[in-house]
Amino acid sequence: MSAGLVVSGVSVQLGGQPILSGIDMRAASGTMTGLIGPNGAGKSTLMRAILGLLPHGGSVTFDSSDLVTLPRRARAQFTAFVEQNSDTDARLTAREVVMLGRIPFQPVWQASPAPHDLSLAEAALTAVGMTAFTDRLYQTLSGGEQQRIQIARALAQQPRLLLLDEPTNHLDVHAQLATLDLLRQRAHAGATVLLALHDLNLAASFCDSLVVLHGGRVAAAGPPETVLTPALLRQVYGVDAAILRHPGTGRPLIAYGLPG
C-alpha cells in the first residue's frame, strides 16, 4: 500500500485567529477516512489547507509528493474536491459541469472535448444516477441533484486523492447511502477518500477510519469502533450516547441524548 495522504503539523490562522493548530493525520490509499467534529471544528478549513487553497504552516504530502508546491494543473490531475456548496452563474448543462473535471487533462488548444473525456463524463453521470439530467441546466436542478452532479464532476477527474466536504448535504436517505457506497467502492479500488461528515452513524457505517477535530485540534483518530466512545462524544459534542451495534454489519450505531 502506498503512503496516501500525510498531514504533519498543519496550522491555519484566518483574520489573526488560530483555526487549526498542529494537525497531524493520515489517510491511507485504498481507504475512506471520515473527518468528523462539531460545527466550527475546522473540517472545511483543513480540507482547503490540504489542497493548498489556504496559506498554512506544516506540510501535506500525497504518495510522498508535496501537494502545496505542485503546480495547480499537475495537482488537479490526481486530486478532486467537492465543496459543500458549488454555485455558478454560468448557464451550463449538467454534462458541461461534469466535463469541467476533464479540463486539467486537456491541451489548452483543444476546442472540443475528446471522445475519451466524454466517455468518462458519461460514466461518472451513470455512477451517480444522473444520466436523465445531462441536458438540464445546472441552475434548474435541486440542491441534491446539484450535489450529485458535483460528485460526478469529481469522479470524472479519476482522482487518486478525493476530498469531499459534506457530500451527503441535501441528499435524501437513499441517495446518501448510494453515494457513500459509491465512494467506498472507489476507495477500496485504490483511491484515497477523505470526507467530512456530520452524521456520525453514516461515518461509522461507511468509513474505514475516523479523524475527530475539536477546537482546531485532533481529538482522536482510528477505526470507528475505537474512536466513537461515550466519553469522546460527551467531550466533543456535549451529548450523552449509547453505542450499540448494527444488527446487519456489526458497526457502531449511536443513540443520542442530551446530558441530564
Buried (B, 14 or more C-beta within 10 A) or exposed (E): EEBBBBBEEBBBBEEEEBBBBBBBBBBBBBBBBBBBBBEEBBBBBBBBBBBBBBEBBBBBBBBEEEBBEBEEEEBBBBBBBBBBEBEEEEEBBBBBBBBBBBBBBBEEEEEEBEEEBBEBBBBBBEBBBBBEBBEBBBEEBEEBBBBBBBBBBBBBBBBBBBBBBBBBBBBEEEBBBBBBEBBBEBBEEEBBBBBBBBBBBBBBBBBBBBBBBBBBBBBBBEEBBEBBBEEBBEEBBEBBBEBEEEEEEEBBBBEEEEEE
